[in-house]
Each structure stands twice: as structure tokens, then as C-alpha cells.
Amino acid sequence: MKRSLKEKAAPAETTAQERRHGRVTAAHGRHYVVEADDGETVLCFPRGKKSEIAVGDEVAWARTGDQGVIEEILPRRNLLYRSDQFKSKLFAANIDQLVIMLGTEPYFSEDLLGRALVASEANALRPLIVLNKTDVAEALPAARARLTPYRALGYDVLELSVRADPEGAKALLLPRLAHQASLLLGQSGMGKSSLVNLLVPNADAATREISTVLNSGKHTTTFTRIFHLPEGGLLIDSPGFQEFGLHHLKEGALERAFPEFRARLTGCRFYNCHHLKEPGCAILAAVSDGSISQQRHMLYAQLVHESEQQIPY
């Protein structure tokens, strides 16, 4: 945080001339921390009952007493969120890249990895896979083998060990994070919190300060927040995720979110091919000859099925 979150009281009445520009740097429920352009930070609430505000949003806000009210969400470059059949959850807005934290142990979920990559492709984000705990020698070969197909698809994979070689980890990552807005995702146990503490001095103290202001109490690790990197750039830390629903992505967006599908999409016999069981499907032919992995096609089929379920929100 650039300045203290404690602010002096001001008159409750505001005018349009008093609206200020800022960025949402933390969120918990309907509580938001907004950082103004001059570095001032203030606890804000949305105007109205419904809130569709995400960390990373640029907003127009105005002071009301010792707090603030968010008047308007400014146009977004992108918005990343996950959704299931019943609800959606905003991750972050105005992101440049998605950093997916994996570990040699515990066993990471390829389903979650695949879904994160699909979300990245669908939102035109640069994906970066980070394999942590390379010092666990007995688990490293299997983890590398599982990531080989993703390397073959052109995805960058950085190997490092936050615990065994922190300086080496910083040297690898910081150039990739500099002057970018990066969303960090990872399952529990992959070393995400250790990485944040390595890259951001006083990250724990900043988190406790934000937690106090948001009144999140014991839930200090369950809110998304932005950290400023010393070398420039923003690191958005999101709580460990165990599921990544993409019900909001429709079939047309899904097929283009698989890079191995794209060059073959015009080769199907039918222009409206679903790539599931149709005759003359170029995608299914590639699955049959091994050019596209069966596992990746199964993920696509599952996501298509999920997208067809009705979402009551």
C-alpha cells in the first residue's frame, strides 16, 4: 500500500466535480479498497445493492465522510471470472497475463490447468505456467512429463524452486512480470503464498492491513488483492482455487480457445460442426490420428456440455 488507509473525515455531500479516478486493489464482499492516482487509498462501497466490481477495475469514485462510494466502473480491457451452473465469481479486470502456479507436489490438477489456459485464450491473455518445487527430485520427472504436451502447444513453462533457490526464482520471474498486470492462480499447496512473499517485500504486512480495513477478520487469505512489484508492474493474488467453471463461454468461443483446434476448424464437412460426433469432423480426425490429444478433446467436450446448462443469474 502506498499510503495509510486511515483518512481524515470529509463532508458527506459530493458533487460531480469531486469524482476521482482510481483502481480497485482489494475486494471482500461489498468492501473495496480503491487506490487513487496520487496513491491515496480509501475504503469504498458500490452505489446501489448490486455489485459487479472486480479487483483491477478502474473506477470513478467520490468521498463520503471518511469512506468513499464507487460511482462508475470505467471501460475494461477484459474481465476474467469463473462460473458454474448457479453463480459466477469475478476474478480480476484489466489483466495482461495469467500466471498459473503448479508444483511437483502435491499432484496438480490437469483439469484446472486446462481450464485456466482456456480462460486465458478466451480473454486474449498471455498464459505463463510456473512449475515450482523443482528441488523435489523424485517428483520432477513425472511433473515434466505431464507438462510436455503443453510445451508442445507453445505454452511457456518456467521451472523454479521458491524454497531452494529464491534468488534464481526471482531472476526468472521478475522480467516476465515487469510492467504487466499479472493474475496469479494456483491450487492450495503449490507455493503461491511463498512466491508472493518472495516477490513483494512486506506482503504479509500489507495483507494484514487490507484485511483490517475490509473487516475480513480471520478470512485474511480469502480475498483478491493487488500488490505493486518493486520493479514495476502489478501482481494480483487470488485465493487458491479448486475448481474453475467456464459455463459463460459458449461453443464458438470454446473451440477457438484450444490453439490446436484453430487451423483445423475450416476443415470440417459441416460449417456448424460441434466437433463431438459429427461425420467429416477435422477435429475428431486429428484426435483419432493423435494430432490432438484425447484428454484435451475430452476437456473441450466437458466444457461444451457445461456451457449448455442453464445459468440462472
SVG drawing of the C-alpha trace seen along z (x, -y; Angstrom):
<svg xmlns="http://www.w3.org/2000/svg" viewBox="-32 -20 52 63">
<polyline fill="none" stroke="black" stroke-width="0.4" points="0.0,0.0 1.4,-3.4 -0.3,-5.4 -2.1,-4.7 -5.7,-3.5 -6.8,-5.8 -8.2,-9.0 -9.5,-12.3 -13.2,-12.8 -14.7,-15.0 -18.2,-16.4 -20.7,-13.8 -22.0,-15.7 -20.2,-15.2 -20.5,-16.7 -19.6,-15.5 -16.5,-17.8 -15.2,-15.8 -15.2,-12.5 -11.8,-10.9 -10.1,-8.2 -8.8,-5.1 -8.1,-1.4 -9.7,1.3 -6.8,3.0 -8.7,5.4 -12.2,6.8 -14.1,8.7 -17.9,8.9 -19.1,5.4 -16.0,3.8 -13.4,2.4 -10.1,0.7 -9.5,-1.9 -6.2,-3.5 -6.4,-6.9 -3.9,-8.2 -1.9,-10.1 -1.5,-6.9 -4.2,-7.7 -6.2,-4.6 -9.7,-4.6 -12.3,-2.0 -15.2,-2.3 -18.6,-0.8 -20.6,-0.5 -23.6,-2.7 -26.7,-0.5 -27.3,3.0 -25.8,4.9 -22.1,5.0 -20.2,6.1 -16.8,4.7 -13.6,6.6 -10.1,6.1 -8.2,4.3 -11.2,2.2 -10.6,-1.4 -13.4,-3.4 -14.7,-6.9 -15.3,-7.4 -16.1,-10.1 -15.6,-10.6 -18.4,-10.3 -17.2,-11.1 -14.1,-9.0 -15.0,-6.4 -15.9,-6.5 -18.5,-5.5 -17.8,-3.9 -19.8,-5.9 -18.9,-4.2 -16.8,-1.3 -14.8,-2.6 -14.4,-0.6 -12.5,2.6 -9.9,4.2 -11.0,7.6 -12.7,9.3 -11.8,12.8 -14.3,14.7 -15.3,18.3 -18.9,19.6 -20.8,22.7 -24.4,23.7 -25.6,21.5 -23.3,18.5 -20.4,16.5 -17.4,15.1 -15.2,12.2 -11.5,12.8 -10.0,9.6 -10.2,7.0 -7.7,5.3 -5.1,8.1 -2.2,8.7 -1.2,12.2 -2.3,15.2 0.4,16.9 -0.6,20.5 1.3,21.8 1.9,25.6 4.1,27.8 5.9,31.0 4.0,32.0 1.2,32.2 -0.2,33.7 -1.6,30.8 -4.9,31.0 -4.6,31.0 -8.3,30.3 -7.8,27.0 -4.7,26.2 -6.6,26.8 -9.5,24.7 -7.2,21.8 -5.5,22.0 -8.9,21.9 -9.9,18.9 -6.6,17.2 -7.1,17.9 -10.7,16.8 -9.7,13.4 -6.6,12.9 -4.3,13.1 -0.7,14.4 -0.5,17.6 2.6,18.5 2.9,21.9 5.2,21.9 6.4,25.3 7.5,24.8 9.4,27.2 11.9,28.5 14.1,29.4 11.8,32.4 13.9,34.5 11.8,37.7 8.6,35.9 10.2,33.7 10.4,36.2 6.7,37.0 5.7,33.4 7.8,32.5 6.3,35.4 2.8,34.2 3.6,30.7 5.3,31.8 2.1,31.7 1.5,28.1 5.0,27.1 4.3,28.7 1.3,26.4 3.5,23.4 2.8,22.6 5.7,21.2 6.8,23.2 9.2,21.8 10.8,24.2 12.0,22.9 12.1,23.5 11.0,20.7 12.2,22.5 15.6,24.0 16.6,21.2 14.7,18.0 17.1,15.7 17.0,17.9 13.2,17.9 13.2,14.1 15.6,13.8 13.4,16.0 10.1,14.4 10.6,10.7 11.5,9.9 8.2,11.7 6.2,9.7 7.7,6.3 5.3,3.6 2.5,6.1 -0.7,6.7 -0.4,10.4 -3.1,12.6 -1.6,15.4 -3.6,18.5 -2.8,21.8 -4.2,24.7 -3.5,24.9 -0.1,26.2 1.6,25.2 3.7,22.4 1.8,19.4 1.9,17.6 5.6,18.2 6.1,16.8 4.2,13.6 6.2,13.1 9.4,13.6 8.5,11.1 6.7,8.4 8.5,7.0 6.2,6.8 3.4,8.6 2.2,10.1 2.0,6.7 0.1,5.2 -2.3,8.1 -3.0,7.7 -3.5,4.0 -6.0,4.5 -7.7,7.3 -8.3,5.0 -9.8,2.3 -12.0,4.8 -13.1,6.2 -12.4,9.7 -11.0,10.8 -10.0,14.5 -10.5,14.6 -7.3,12.8 -6.4,15.2 -9.8,15.3 -9.8,12.0 -8.2,11.0 -5.8,8.1 -3.1,6.2 0.5,5.9 2.8,3.4 6.1,5.0 9.2,3.1 10.5,3.3 7.1,2.0 4.0,4.0 1.1,5.4 0.7,8.8 -2.9,9.8 -3.1,12.6 -6.3,14.6 -7.3,17.3 -6.3,20.9 -8.9,22.3 -10.1,25.9 -12.5,25.5 -12.7,23.3 -16.1,23.3 -16.5,21.7 -20.2,22.0 -20.3,18.5 -18.1,19.5 -20.2,20.6 -19.3,23.2 -17.8,20.8 -15.5,19.2 -14.5,22.6 -13.4,24.1 -11.2,21.1 -9.7,21.3 -8.0,24.5 -5.0,23.5 -4.6,27.0 -8.2,26.7 -7.9,23.4 -6.1,24.4 -8.5,27.3 -11.8,25.5 -12.3,24.8 -11.7,28.5 -14.9,29.9 -17.6,31.1 -20.3,29.1 -19.9,25.4 -21.8,25.7 -19.8,28.8 -19.8,29.2 -16.6,31.4 -18.3,34.0 -19.7,36.8 -20.3,35.3 -19.1,37.2 -16.3,35.5 -15.1,33.5 -11.5,32.4 -11.0,32.1 -12.2,35.7 -10.0,36.9 -7.0,35.3 -8.0,36.9 -8.1,40.3 -4.6,39.9 -3.1,38.5 -2.5,34.9 -4.9,33.7 -4.8,35.4 -7.8,37.3 -7.5,35.7 -7.7,32.2 -10.7,33.1 -12.4,34.6 -12.0,31.3 -13.5,29.4 -16.5,31.8 -17.0,31.3 -16.9,27.5 -19.4,27.6 -21.7,29.7 -21.3,27.2 -22.0,24.2 -25.3,25.8 -26.6,25.9 -28.9,23.1 -27.4,20.4 -30.0,18.6 -28.0,15.5"/>
</svg>
